[in-house]
Amino acid sequence: MADPSLTIVLSIFSGNPDPVLALPQDAVDDLAGRLAGSVGQQAAAYVEPPGLGYRGFTVTNTGEVAGVPAVSSVYAGTITVADVAGEAQTWADTRQVEQLLLEQARALGFGQILDEATGGEPPSGRPTV
């Protein structure tokens, strides 16, 4: 059963609404641990997602999971969050959050749309699946 404590949106310009991933509890727990372990560890340069195609994932902490930011944007090996002042902070994805989310998206049936959006090639800085 999916856990509603974290809402995960696959941001992908495809002409359709962005899909929401319903992850199983063990994947949600893994995701929460990876996010908490990456944010604040290693500063990184912000990577601007393209206007079309794969633009990463947005993770919203709807269940107030301890250690997980309210909203995280995961793209191209980086995680961007807002600090307490509302300023964007970008961190290196040291715990492979994006890799986990890509694997989960594929397991949930979004592999074809990912392949179509990326032309089968991962964008620079994004891990392969």
N, C-alpha and C positions, 0 to 999 in steps of 0.2 A: 504494500500500500504506500502511496506517495505521502511525504511529510510536507505540510504546508508552512513549516517554519522558515524555509527559504524558498523564494520564488525565483526561478531561473528562466530567463527569456533568451532565446537564440536570436540575436540581431542579424537579420539577413534580408537584404533587399531582394524580394522575389516577386513583388506584385501582390503578395498576400500578406495578411497580418503575421507579425513575428510569432513563431511558435513558443509556447510555454512548456518547459520540460517538467514532467512529473517524475521525479527521481524517487527510487526506493529509499527507505530509512538509512540503510548502511551507506549509500552513496551520499546522502545529505550529511550524515555524520562525518564522512571522509572529506567532503567539500568544506564543511565548517572548520575542521581542523587545519586543512590546507590554507584556507583564507586567513585564519587567525595566525598561522605560522609564517605567512608571506608578508602581510601588511606590516609596514614599519621596520622591516629588516634591511632592505637594500634599495635605496633611492634609484629611480630610473627615469630616463627621458620619456615624456609622453609620446605615444605613437597615435597619430590621427587615423582613425578608420576611414576607409574609402566611402564615397557616397553610395556606391552600388555594391552588391554582393555581400560576402561575409564581413561582418563588423564586430564579431566577438559575442560575448554574453553579458547580460546584466543580471546581477544577483541582488535581490532585495531581501533584507532580513526582516521578514514580516512577523517572526515569532520572537524577536529580541534575543537571539542566540548570543550568549556571552562571547566576547572576543571577535565577533564578526561585524564589520561595518554595516551601517544602515543600507547603503547601496554601493555596490562594487561593479566597475566595468572591467571586464577581462578581455584583453585583446593583444595579440602579437607579443606574447611573453611578458606582458605588463598587467598590473592591476591598478586602476585609478579609483580613488575614493575622495570624498570631501572631508576635510578636517573640521574641528569644532567651529572654526570661523567661516566655513563654507568654501574654503579654497581647495582646489584640486591638488591632490598629492598622488604621485605615481610611484609604484614600487615594482621591483623585479618579481616576476612570478617564480620564485625560488622553489616552490612546492608543487609545481606542475598542475596548477588549478585548471588552466585552459586545456591541458591534455586530458584531464579527468572529464571535463565538460564535453569535449569533442567525442570522447569514447562513449559517454552516456547518450549524447545526441544520436550517435550512430546506432547504438543499441536500441534506442526508442524509435528508429525508423527514419531518421533525418539524414542518412548518409547520402542519398541521391541529391537532395537539395544542397548539401554542403559541397559535393563534387561539382554540381552545376555552377554554384556561386563562385567557386575558386578555380574553375577550369581544371580541376584535378591536381592543382599545384597549391601548396600552402603559401600564403603571403609571407614576405620576409619577416623573420622573427617569430613566426608561429610554428609550434611543433607539428610534426606530421602524425597522422593517425593511421 
